[in-house]
Structures are given as C-alpha cells and as structure tokens.
Amino acid sequence: MDNNEGIVKEVAKEENSNKKNGEIGFFGRLIISIADQTIVAFLAFILFFIVSLILKVIGYKIVVEIGIYFFTYVTSNILYYTITKNSLGRTLGEKIFNVQ
C-alpha cells in the first residue's frame, strides 16, 4: 500500500506543478476556444457582408444566405488559425487569457 500512496502523491505533485507553471485544464481551453470561435464568427460576418456588397455592386443577389455564410465561416476559421499562429505564435483567445 505504501507504493500506491507514493504514486498518488507523485501524481498530485505533478498536477500541482502543472498548475503553477501556468498550464490550464479542459475548462480553460474551452473558454479560450469559445473566445476564438466568437472572433471567427465576427470575422465571418464581416467577410459575408463584404462578399454580399461586392455581389450587389456587380448586380447579383445572394439567394441562400446561410450557405454563403457557412462558406465564409469555414474560410475565416482556416485563415484565422493559420494567420494568428504564424504571426503571433498563438491565437487571440490564448493571448487574451495569457496562455503560452
């Protein structure tokens, strides 16, 4: 039994050292992900508005708006993570919550 207690104590020490080093758990990552997806949704809305405006100037009308919004959302999501990870080294959500 002493061996098992030692293992439990070592695991507890490791978990405490991870928390002290600034590592976050599941719920912290969830909040950061929600923040990032909120930013992406806002960027997708802006991109959708720009595409819609360009098409109106050309003389076209978007019939299925949800399809175009979905396309802009996926595009924004891909570009957001690619650009922020390359230029900043982390996403804006990670930067806001100061996560490495």
Biopython code that builds the backbone (N, CA, C, O; Angstrom):
import numpy as np
from Bio.PDB.StructureBuilder import StructureBuilder

atoms = [
    (1, "MET", "N", (0.812, -1.191, 0.000)),
    (1, "MET", "CA", (0.000, 0.000, 0.000)),
    (1, "MET", "C", (0.857, 1.257, 0.000)),
    (1, "MET", "O", (0.457, 2.287, -0.544)),
    (2, "ASP", "N", (2.013, 1.177, 0.598)),
    (2, "ASP", "CA", (2.874, 2.349, 0.646)),
    (2, "ASP", "C", (3.301, 2.780, -0.750)),
    (2, "ASP", "O", (3.442, 3.972, -1.022)),
    (3, "ASN", "N", (3.506, 1.807, -1.632)),
    (3, "ASN", "CA", (3.902, 2.112, -3.002)),
    (3, "ASN", "C", (2.800, 2.883, -3.726)),
    (3, "ASN", "O", (3.080, 3.842, -4.445)),
    (4, "ASN", "N", (1.543, 2.463, -3.534)),
    (4, "ASN", "CA", (0.419, 3.156, -4.168)),
    (4, "ASN", "C", (0.262, 4.574, -3.644)),
    (4, "ASN", "O", (-0.044, 5.491, -4.406)),
    (5, "GLU", "N", (0.472, 4.756, -2.348)),
    (5, "GLU", "CA", (0.380, 6.092, -1.766)),
    (5, "GLU", "C", (1.466, 6.995, -2.337)),
    (5, "GLU", "O", (1.234, 8.179, -2.584)),
    (6, "GLY", "N", (2.640, 6.435, -2.543)),
    (6, "GLY", "CA", (3.734, 7.209, -3.126)),
    (6, "GLY", "C", (3.425, 7.642, -4.546)),
    (6, "GLY", "O", (3.735, 8.766, -4.941)),
    (7, "ILE", "N", (2.811, 6.744, -5.317)),
    (7, "ILE", "CA", (2.437, 7.071, -6.698)),
    (7, "ILE", "C", (1.380, 8.165, -6.709)),
    (7, "ILE", "O", (1.457, 9.095, -7.512)),
    (8, "VAL", "N", (0.393, 8.061, -5.823)),
    (8, "VAL", "CA", (-0.669, 9.069, -5.745)),
    (8, "VAL", "C", (-0.083, 10.427, -5.378)),
    (8, "VAL", "O", (-0.473, 11.448, -5.943)),
    (9, "LYS", "N", (0.851, 10.438, -4.434)),
    (9, "LYS", "CA", (1.482, 11.693, -4.030)),
    (9, "LYS", "C", (2.285, 12.299, -5.179)),
    (9, "LYS", "O", (2.274, 13.516, -5.367)),
    (10, "GLU", "N", (2.979, 11.460, -5.947)),
    (10, "GLU", "CA", (3.757, 11.956, -7.084)),
    (10, "GLU", "C", (2.848, 12.554, -8.154)),
    (10, "GLU", "O", (3.163, 13.596, -8.729)),
    (11, "VAL", "N", (1.721, 11.896, -8.420)),
    (11, "VAL", "CA", (0.768, 12.409, -9.405)),
    (11, "VAL", "C", (0.197, 13.738, -8.935)),
    (11, "VAL", "O", (0.051, 14.669, -9.728)),
    (12, "ALA", "N", (-0.128, 13.832, -7.649)),
    (12, "ALA", "CA", (-0.664, 15.077, -7.091)),
    (12, "ALA", "C", (0.361, 16.200, -7.192)),
    (12, "ALA", "O", (0.014, 17.333, -7.525)),
    (13, "LYS", "N", (1.635, 15.885, -6.902)),
    (13, "LYS", "CA", (2.688, 16.892, -7.018)),
    (13, "LYS", "C", (2.843, 17.357, -8.459)),
    (13, "LYS", "O", (3.036, 18.547, -8.711)),
    (14, "GLU", "N", (2.762, 16.426, -9.406)),
    (14, "GLU", "CA", (2.893, 16.767, -10.821)),
    (14, "GLU", "C", (1.739, 17.659, -11.268)),
    (14, "GLU", "O", (1.950, 18.618, -12.010)),
    (15, "GLU", "N", (0.519, 17.350, -10.820)),
    (15, "GLU", "CA", (-0.637, 18.175, -11.173)),
    (15, "GLU", "C", (-0.493, 19.577, -10.601)),
    (15, "GLU", "O", (-0.811, 20.557, -11.275)),
    (16, "ASN", "N", (-0.017, 19.682, -9.361)),
    (16, "ASN", "CA", (0.181, 20.993, -8.751)),
    (16, "ASN", "C", (1.264, 21.778, -9.467)),
    (16, "ASN", "O", (1.128, 22.989, -9.644)),
    (17, "SER", "N", (2.343, 21.115, -9.885)),
    (17, "SER", "CA", (3.408, 21.822, -10.594)),
    (17, "SER", "C", (2.934, 22.286, -11.961)),
    (17, "SER", "O", (3.357, 23.343, -12.431)),
    (18, "ASN", "N", (2.053, 21.507, -12.618)),
    (18, "ASN", "CA", (1.489, 21.937, -13.896)),
    (18, "ASN", "C", (0.642, 23.186, -13.714)),
    (18, "ASN", "O", (0.697, 24.092, -14.545)),
    (19, "LYS", "N", (-0.136, 23.250, -12.648)),
    (19, "LYS", "CA", (-0.957, 24.433, -12.389)),
    (19, "LYS", "C", (-0.077, 25.634, -12.083)),
    (19, "LYS", "O", (-0.381, 26.750, -12.506)),
    (20, "LYS", "N", (1.012, 25.416, -11.352)),
    (20, "LYS", "CA", (1.921, 26.513, -11.025)),
    (20, "LYS", "C", (2.642, 27.018, -12.267)),
    (20, "LYS", "O", (2.959, 28.205, -12.346)),
    (21, "ASN", "N", (2.909, 26.150, -13.236)),
    (21, "ASN", "CA", (3.600, 26.541, -14.460)),
    (21, "ASN", "C", (2.689, 27.265, -15.439)),
    (21, "ASN", "O", (3.147, 27.670, -16.507)),
    (22, "GLY", "N", (1.422, 27.439, -15.110)),
    (22, "GLY", "CA", (0.513, 28.166, -15.975)),
    (22, "GLY", "C", (-0.237, 27.302, -16.966)),
    (22, "GLY", "O", (-0.935, 27.828, -17.833)),
    (23, "GLU", "N", (-0.113, 25.989, -16.860)),
    (23, "GLU", "CA", (-0.870, 25.118, -17.748)),
    (23, "GLU", "C", (-2.318, 25.101, -17.295)),
    (23, "GLU", "O", (-2.610, 25.103, -16.099)),
    (24, "ILE", "N", (-3.220, 25.085, -18.267)),
    (24, "ILE", "CA", (-4.636, 25.135, -17.923)),
    (24, "ILE", "C", (-5.302, 23.829, -18.296)),
    (24, "ILE", "O", (-4.771, 23.043, -19.081)),
    (25, "GLY", "N", (-6.457, 23.610, -17.731)),
    (25, "GLY", "CA", (-7.167, 22.362, -17.949)),
    (25, "GLY", "C", (-8.203, 22.467, -19.049)),
    (25, "GLY", "O", (-8.165, 23.357, -19.898)),
    (26, "PHE", "N", (-9.126, 21.525, -19.000)),
    (26, "PHE", "CA", (-10.162, 21.404, -20.019)),
    (26, "PHE", "C", (-11.036, 22.653, -20.101)),
    (26, "PHE", "O", (-11.267, 23.174, -21.192)),
    (27, "PHE", "N", (-11.519, 23.135, -18.965)),
    (27, "PHE", "CA", (-12.442, 24.264, -18.980)),
    (27, "PHE", "C", (-11.753, 25.559, -19.397)),
    (27, "PHE", "O", (-12.377, 26.419, -20.019)),
    (28, "GLY", "N", (-10.491, 25.705, -19.066)),
    (28, "GLY", "CA", (-9.738, 26.865, -19.536)),
    (28, "GLY", "C", (-9.607, 26.853, -21.049)),
    (28, "GLY", "O", (-9.802, 27.875, -21.706)),
    (29, "ARG", "N", (-9.276, 25.691, -21.599)),
    (29, "ARG", "CA", (-9.188, 25.540, -23.058)),
    (29, "ARG", "C", (-10.543, 25.764, -23.712)),
    (29, "ARG", "O", (-10.624, 26.328, -24.803)),
    (30, "LEU", "N", (-11.609, 25.323, -23.047)),
    (30, "LEU", "CA", (-12.961, 25.515, -23.577)),
    (30, "LEU", "C", (-13.300, 27.002, -23.676)),
    (30, "LEU", "O", (-13.853, 27.445, -24.683)),
    (31, "ILE", "N", (-12.977, 27.764, -22.654)),
    (31, "ILE", "CA", (-13.237, 29.206, -22.662)),
    (31, "ILE", "C", (-12.421, 29.886, -23.755)),
    (31, "ILE", "O", (-12.933, 30.758, -24.456)),
    (32, "ILE", "N", (-11.170, 29.500, -23.906)),
    (32, "ILE", "CA", (-10.322, 30.069, -24.955)),
    (32, "ILE", "C", (-10.880, 29.726, -26.327)),
    (32, "ILE", "O", (-10.898, 30.574, -27.219)),
    (33, "SER", "N", (-11.330, 28.503, -26.502)),
    (33, "SER", "CA", (-11.909, 28.083, -27.779)),
    (33, "SER", "C", (-13.184, 28.858, -28.088)),
    (33, "SER", "O", (-13.408, 29.251, -29.233)),
    (34, "ILE", "N", (-14.020, 29.081, -27.079)),
    (34, "ILE", "CA", (-15.240, 29.872, -27.284)),
    (34, "ILE", "C", (-14.882, 31.299, -27.682)),
    (34, "ILE", "O", (-15.524, 31.875, -28.560)),
    (35, "ALA", "N", (-13.869, 31.872, -27.048)),
    (35, "ALA", "CA", (-13.430, 33.222, -27.410)),
    (35, "ALA", "C", (-12.930, 33.256, -28.853)),
    (35, "ALA", "O", (-13.271, 34.169, -29.604)),
    (36, "ASP", "N", (-12.126, 32.271, -29.243)),
    (36, "ASP", "CA", (-11.618, 32.217, -30.617)),
    (36, "ASP", "C", (-12.751, 32.051, -31.625)),
    (36, "ASP", "O", (-12.746, 32.702, -32.670)),
    (37, "GLN", "N", (-13.716, 31.192, -31.326)),
    (37, "GLN", "CA", (-14.826, 30.976, -32.255)),
    (37, "GLN", "C", (-15.723, 32.203, -32.352)),
    (37, "GLN", "O", (-16.308, 32.452, -33.406)),
    (38, "THR", "N", (-15.842, 32.971, -31.280)),
    (38, "THR", "CA", (-16.592, 34.224, -31.330)),
    (38, "THR", "C", (-15.903, 35.209, -32.262)),
    (38, "THR", "O", (-16.564, 35.890, -33.047)),
    (39, "ILE", "N", (-14.595, 35.289, -32.181)),
    (39, "ILE", "CA", (-13.830, 36.159, -33.073)),
    (39, "ILE", "C", (-13.993, 35.698, -34.517)),
    (39, "ILE", "O", (-14.194, 36.519, -35.411)),
    (40, "VAL", "N", (-13.907, 34.394, -34.750)),
    (40, "VAL", "CA", (-14.056, 33.841, -36.098)),
    (40, "VAL", "C", (-15.447, 34.122, -36.649)),
    (40, "VAL", "O", (-15.586, 34.479, -37.819)),
    (41, "ALA", "N", (-16.478, 33.967, -35.825)),
    (41, "ALA", "CA", (-17.852, 34.227, -36.279)),
    (41, "ALA", "C", (-18.024, 35.690, -36.664)),
    (41, "ALA", "O", (-18.696, 36.002, -37.647)),
    (42, "PHE", "N", (-17.420, 36.585, -35.893)),
    (42, "PHE", "CA", (-17.480, 38.011, -36.215)),
    (42, "PHE", "C", (-16.751, 38.305, -37.524)),
    (42, "PHE", "O", (-17.251, 39.059, -38.359)),
    (43, "LEU", "N", (-15.573, 37.712, -37.704)),
    (43, "LEU", "CA", (-14.834, 37.890, -38.958)),
    (43, "LEU", "C", (-15.603, 37.318, -40.140)),
    (43, "LEU", "O", (-15.584, 37.890, -41.230)),
    (44, "ALA", "N", (-16.275, 36.200, -39.933)),
    (44, "ALA", "CA", (-17.083, 35.596, -40.997)),
    (44, "ALA", "C", (-18.242, 36.506, -41.372)),
    (44, "ALA", "O", (-18.580, 36.629, -42.549)),
    (45, "PHE", "N", (-18.853, 37.145, -40.380)),
    (45, "PHE", "CA", (-19.943, 38.076, -40.659)),
    (45, "PHE", "C", (-19.446, 39.256, -41.487)),
    (45, "PHE", "O", (-20.111, 39.678, -42.432)),
    (46, "ILE", "N", (-18.283, 39.788, -41.135)),
    (46, "ILE", "CA", (-17.710, 40.901, -41.900)),
    (46, "ILE", "C", (-17.387, 40.452, -43.318)),
    (46, "ILE", "O", (-17.691, 41.166, -44.273)),
    (47, "LEU", "N", (-16.774, 39.277, -43.472)),
    (47, "LEU", "CA", (-16.456, 38.747, -44.796)),
    (47, "LEU", "C", (-17.724, 38.501, -45.605)),
    (47, "LEU", "O", (-17.755, 38.778, -46.804)),
    (48, "PHE", "N", (-18.767, 37.985, -44.964)),
    (48, "PHE", "CA", (-20.056, 37.771, -45.628)),
    (48, "PHE", "C", (-20.630, 39.099, -46.115)),
    (48, "PHE", "O", (-21.137, 39.190, -47.234)),
    (49, "PHE", "N", (-20.548, 40.119, -45.277)),
    (49, "PHE", "CA", (-21.058, 41.438, -45.656)),
    (49, "PHE", "C", (-20.287, 42.002, -46.846)),
    (49, "PHE", "O", (-20.887, 42.582, -47.751)),
    (50, "ILE", "N", (-18.983, 41.843, -46.855)),
    (50, "ILE", "CA", (-18.157, 42.334, -47.965)),
    (50, "ILE", "C", (-18.487, 41.586, -49.250)),
    (50, "ILE", "O", (-18.644, 42.206, -50.301)),
    (51, "VAL", "N", (-18.596, 40.257, -49.180)),
    (51, "VAL", "CA", (-18.943, 39.458, -50.364)),
    (51, "VAL", "C", (-20.323, 39.852, -50.870)),
    (51, "VAL", "O", (-20.526, 39.994, -52.076)),
    (52, "SER", "N", (-21.269, 40.029, -49.959)),
    (52, "SER", "CA", (-22.625, 40.426, -50.331)),
    (52, "SER", "C", (-22.625, 41.792, -51.009)),
    (52, "SER", "O", (-23.319, 41.996, -52.005)),
    (53, "LEU", "N", (-21.857, 42.712, -50.475)),
    (53, "LEU", "CA", (-21.770, 44.058, -51.050)),
    (53, "LEU", "C", (-21.153, 44.029, -52.443)),
    (53, "LEU", "O", (-21.638, 44.704, -53.351)),
    (54, "ILE", "N", (-20.101, 43.260, -52.615)),
    (54, "ILE", "CA", (-19.456, 43.140, -53.931)),
    (54, "ILE", "C", (-20.424, 42.543, -54.941)),
    (54, "ILE", "O", (-20.514, 43.018, -56.073)),
    (55, "LEU", "N", (-21.145, 41.508, -54.540)),
    (55, "LEU", "CA", (-22.105, 40.892, -55.457)),
    (55, "LEU", "C", (-23.247, 41.843, -55.810)),
    (55, "LEU", "O", (-23.729, 41.828, -56.943)),
    (56, "LYS", "N", (-23.683, 42.664, -54.866)),
    (56, "LYS", "CA", (-24.731, 43.644, -55.158)),
    (56, "LYS", "C", (-24.247, 44.681, -56.157)),
    (56, "LYS", "O", (-24.998, 45.089, -57.042)),
    (57, "VAL", "N", (-23.005, 45.108, -56.022)),
    (57, "VAL", "CA", (-22.437, 46.089, -56.956)),
    (57, "VAL", "C", (-22.368, 45.502, -58.356)),
    (57, "VAL", "O", (-22.627, 46.203, -59.334)),
    (58, "ILE", "N", (-22.024, 44.235, -58.464)),
    (58, "ILE", "CA", (-21.942, 43.567, -59.766)),
    (58, "ILE", "C", (-23.336, 43.322, -60.334)),
    (58, "ILE", "O", (-23.499, 43.208, -61.549)),
    (59, "GLY", "N", (-24.339, 43.242, -59.464)),
    (59, "GLY", "CA", (-25.696, 43.035, -59.932)),
    (59, "GLY", "C", (-26.286, 41.690, -59.571)),
    (59, "GLY", "O", (-27.318, 41.298, -60.117)),
    (60, "TYR", "N", (-25.648, 40.979, -58.663)),
    (60, "TYR", "CA", (-26.147, 39.676, -58.228)),
    (60, "TYR", "C", (-26.746, 39.778, -56.830)),
    (60, "TYR", "O", (-26.441, 40.695, -56.068)),
    (61, "LYS", "N", (-27.599, 38.820, -56.518)),
    (61, "LYS", "CA", (-28.211, 38.761, -55.199)),
    (61, "LYS", "C", (-27.972, 37.369, -54.615)),
    (61, "LYS", "O", (-28.092, 36.366, -55.318)),
    (62, "ILE", "N", (-27.636, 37.316, -53.334)),
    (62, "ILE", "CA", (-27.438, 36.036, -52.657)),
    (62, "ILE", "C", (-28.805, 35.473, -52.296)),
    (62, "ILE", "O", (-29.579, 36.103, -51.575)),
    (63, "VAL", "N", (-29.091, 34.283, -52.803)),
    (63, "VAL", "CA", (-30.384, 33.658, -52.543)),
    (63, "VAL", "C", (-30.323, 32.812, -51.267)),
    (63, "VAL", "O", (-31.207, 32.907, -50.416)),
    (64, "VAL", "N", (-29.297, 32.000, -51.137)),
    (64, "VAL", "CA", (-29.140, 31.136, -49.959)),
    (64, "VAL", "C", (-28.053, 31.753, -49.078)),
    (64, "VAL", "O", (-26.870, 31.446, -49.220)),
    (65, "GLU", "N", (-28.476, 32.625, -48.173)),
    (65, "GLU", "CA", (-27.511, 33.355, -47.349)),
    (65, "GLU", "C", (-26.773, 32.449, -46.373)),
    (65, "GLU", "O", (-25.589, 32.659, -46.111)),
    (66, "ILE", "N", (-27.450, 31.453, -45.838)),
    (66, "ILE", "CA", (-26.810, 30.570, -44.861)),
    (66, "ILE", "C", (-25.664, 29.776, -45.495)),
    (66, "ILE", "O", (-24.663, 29.502, -44.832)),
    (67, "GLY", "N", (-25.801, 29.410, -46.756)),
    (67, "GLY", "CA", (-24.740, 28.684, -47.453)),
    (67, "GLY", "C", (-23.504, 29.541, -47.647)),
    (67, "GLY", "O", (-22.379, 29.083, -47.448)),
    (68, "ILE", "N", (-23.722, 30.787, -48.038)),
    (68, "ILE", "CA", (-22.590, 31.708, -48.223)),
    (68, "ILE", "C", (-21.954, 32.027, -46.872)),
    (68, "ILE", "O", (-20.729, 32.096, -46.762)),
    (69, "TYR", "N", (-22.785, 32.221, -45.842)),
    (69, "TYR", "CA", (-22.227, 32.483, -44.515)),
    (69, "TYR", "C", (-21.405, 31.287, -44.034)),
    (69, "TYR", "O", (-20.329, 31.470, -43.465)),
    (70, "PHE", "N", (-21.892, 30.076, -44.252)),
    (70, "PHE", "CA", (-21.144, 28.883, -43.857)),
    (70, "PHE", "C", (-19.793, 28.844, -44.569)),
    (70, "PHE", "O", (-18.771, 28.536, -43.956)),
    (71, "PHE", "N", (-19.795, 29.156, -45.857)),
    (71, "PHE", "CA", (-18.543, 29.187, -46.617)),
    (71, "PHE", "C", (-17.588, 30.234, -46.042)),
    (71, "PHE", "O", (-16.400, 29.958, -45.875)),
    (72, "THR", "N", (-18.095, 31.432, -45.739)),
    (72, "THR", "CA", (-17.226, 32.471, -45.173)),
    (72, "THR", "C", (-16.756, 32.092, -43.767)),
    (72, "THR", "O", (-15.645, 32.443, -43.369)),
    (73, "TYR", "N", (-17.601, 31.373, -43.013)),
    (73, "TYR", "CA", (-17.211, 30.937, -41.673)),
    (73, "TYR", "C", (-16.064, 29.929, -41.740)),
    (73, "TYR", "O", (-15.086, 30.043, -41.002)),
    (74, "VAL", "N", (-16.189, 28.956, -42.619)),
    (74, "VAL", "CA", (-15.127, 27.950, -42.765)),
    (74, "VAL", "C", (-13.837, 28.612, -43.247)),
    (74, "VAL", "O", (-12.754, 28.319, -42.742)),
    (75, "THR", "N", (-13.962, 29.500, -44.218)),
    (75, "THR", "CA", (-12.793, 30.213, -44.733)),
    (75, "THR", "C", (-12.143, 31.045, -43.631)),
    (75, "THR", "O", (-10.923, 31.022, -43.474)),
    (76, "SER", "N", (-12.949, 31.775, -42.873)),
    (76, "SER", "CA", (-12.425, 32.595, -41.779)),
    (76, "SER", "C", (-11.750, 31.735, -40.719)),
    (76, "SER", "O", (-10.705, 32.107, -40.184)),
    (77, "ASN", "N", (-12.340, 30.599, -40.419)),
    (77, "ASN", "CA", (-11.785, 29.704, -39.412)),
    (77, "ASN", "C", (-10.408, 29.201, -39.822)),
    (77, "ASN", "O", (-9.481, 29.186, -39.012)),
    (78, "ILE", "N", (-10.277, 28.797, -41.061)),
    (78, "ILE", "CA", (-8.986, 28.308, -41.562)),
    (78, "ILE", "C", (-7.953, 29.429, -41.569)),
    (78, "ILE", "O", (-6.831, 29.248, -41.096)),
    (79, "LEU", "N", (-8.331, 30.578, -42.103)),
    (79, "LEU", "CA", (-7.395, 31.699, -42.184)),
    (79, "LEU", "C", (-7.031, 32.245, -40.804)),
    (79, "LEU", "O", (-5.878, 32.606, -40.569)),
    (80, "TYR", "N", (-7.991, 32.308, -39.900)),
    (80, "TYR", "CA", (-7.746, 32.847, -38.556)),
    (80, "TYR", "C", (-6.651, 32.063, -37.843)),
    (80, "TYR", "O", (-5.681, 32.644, -37.357)),
    (81, "TYR", "N", (-6.807, 30.752, -37.782)),
    (81, "TYR", "CA", (-5.823, 29.942, -37.065)),
    (81, "TYR", "C", (-4.471, 29.945, -37.772)),
    (81, "TYR", "O", (-3.428, 29.969, -37.119)),
    (82, "THR", "N", (-4.485, 29.920, -39.093)),
    (82, "THR", "CA", (-3.228, 29.930, -39.838)),
    (82, "THR", "C", (-2.480, 31.239, -39.640)),
    (82, "THR", "O", (-1.282, 31.239, -39.357)),
    (83, "ILE", "N", (-3.178, 32.345, -39.788)),
    (83, "ILE", "CA", (-2.531, 33.658, -39.695)),
    (83, "ILE", "C", (-2.097, 33.967, -38.266)),
    (83, "ILE", "O", (-0.968, 34.409, -38.051)),
    (84, "THR", "N", (-2.973, 33.741, -37.284)),
    (84, "THR", "CA", (-2.604, 34.092, -35.907)),
    (84, "THR", "C", (-1.497, 33.204, -35.357)),
    (84, "THR", "O", (-0.616, 33.686, -34.646)),
    (85, "LYS", "N", (-1.530, 31.922, -35.673)),
    (85, "LYS", "CA", (-0.461, 31.041, -35.184)),
    (85, "LYS", "C", (0.877, 31.388, -35.841)),
    (85, "LYS", "O", (1.925, 31.296, -35.201)),
    (86, "ASN", "N", (0.845, 31.789, -37.120)),
    (86, "ASN", "CA", (2.083, 32.151, -37.807)),
    (86, "ASN", "C", (2.620, 33.493, -37.347)),
    (86, "ASN", "O", (3.812, 33.615, -37.068)),
    (87, "SER", "N", (1.766, 34.503, -37.263)),
    (87, "SER", "CA", (2.252, 35.844, -36.959)),
    (87, "SER", "C", (2.442, 36.081, -35.459)),
    (87, "SER", "O", (3.432, 36.692, -35.058)),
    (88, "LEU", "N", (1.523, 35.614, -34.636)),
    (88, "LEU", "CA", (1.603, 35.867, -33.196)),
    (88, "LEU", "C", (2.173, 34.695, -32.406)),
    (88, "LEU", "O", (2.634, 34.872, -31.278)),
    (89, "GLY", "N", (2.143, 33.505, -32.989)),
    (89, "GLY", "CA", (2.589, 32.314, -32.279)),
    (89, "GLY", "C", (1.490, 31.682, -31.445)),
    (89, "GLY", "O", (1.664, 30.581, -30.921)),
    (90, "ARG", "N", (0.373, 32.359, -31.317)),
    (90, "ARG", "CA", (-0.788, 31.844, -30.600)),
    (90, "ARG", "C", (-2.031, 32.594, -31.072)),
    (90, "ARG", "O", (-1.921, 33.627, -31.732)),
    (91, "THR", "N", (-3.194, 32.083, -30.741)),
    (91, "THR", "CA", (-4.429, 32.727, -31.186)),
    (91, "THR", "C", (-4.740, 33.926, -30.294)),
    (91, "THR", "O", (-4.126, 34.104, -29.242)),
    (92, "LEU", "N", (-5.693, 34.742, -30.722)),
    (92, "LEU", "CA", (-6.069, 35.902, -29.921)),
    (92, "LEU", "C", (-6.689, 35.484, -28.592)),
    (92, "LEU", "O", (-6.479, 36.146, -27.575)),
    (93, "GLY", "N", (-7.448, 34.395, -28.591)),
    (93, "GLY", "CA", (-8.008, 33.882, -27.340)),
    (93, "GLY", "C", (-6.915, 33.490, -26.357)),
    (93, "GLY", "O", (-7.017, 33.779, -25.165)),
    (94, "GLU", "N", (-5.875, 32.837, -26.848)),
    (94, "GLU", "CA", (-4.748, 32.470, -25.995)),
    (94, "GLU", "C", (-4.009, 33.711, -25.521)),
    (94, "GLU", "O", (-3.523, 33.752, -24.391)),
    (95, "LYS", "N", (-3.921, 34.714, -26.369)),
    (95, "LYS", "CA", (-3.239, 35.948, -25.996)),
    (95, "LYS", "C", (-4.046, 36.725, -24.956)),
    (95, "LYS", "O", (-3.480, 37.275, -24.011)),
    (96, "ILE", "N", (-5.382, 36.769, -25.132)),
    (96, "ILE", "CA", (-6.241, 37.473, -24.180)),
    (96, "ILE", "C", (-6.131, 36.848, -22.793)),
    (96, "ILE", "O", (-6.042, 37.559, -21.792)),
    (97, "PHE", "N", (-6.139, 35.513, -22.735)),
    (97, "PHE", "CA", (-6.082, 34.815, -21.456)),
    (97, "PHE", "C", (-4.655, 34.481, -21.036)),
    (97, "PHE", "O", (-4.442, 33.753, -20.066)),
    (98, "ASN", "N", (-3.680, 35.013, -21.765)),
    (98, "ASN", "CA", (-2.257, 34.890, -21.438)),
    (98, "ASN", "C", (-1.817, 33.439, -21.269)),
    (98, "ASN", "O", (-1.268, 33.054, -20.237)),
    (99, "VAL", "N", (-2.074, 32.638, -22.315)),
    (99, "VAL", "CA", (-1.686, 31.232, -22.328)),
    (99, "VAL", "C", (-0.593, 31.059, -23.369)),
    (99, "VAL", "O", (-0.693, 31.586, -24.478)),
    (100, "GLN", "N", (0.438, 30.328, -23.014)),
    (100, "GLN", "CA", (1.548, 30.103, -23.946)),
    (100, "GLN", "C", (1.240, 29.008, -24.902)),
    (100, "GLN", "O", (2.065, 28.686, -25.757)),
]
sb = StructureBuilder()
sb.init_structure("model")
sb.init_model(0)
sb.init_chain("A")
sb.init_seg("    ")
for serial, (resi, resn, name, xyz) in enumerate(atoms, 1):
    if name == "N":
        sb.init_residue(resn, " ", resi, " ")
    sb.init_atom(name, np.array(xyz, "f"), 0.0, 1.0, " ", f" {name:<3s}", serial, name[0])
structure = sb.get_structure()
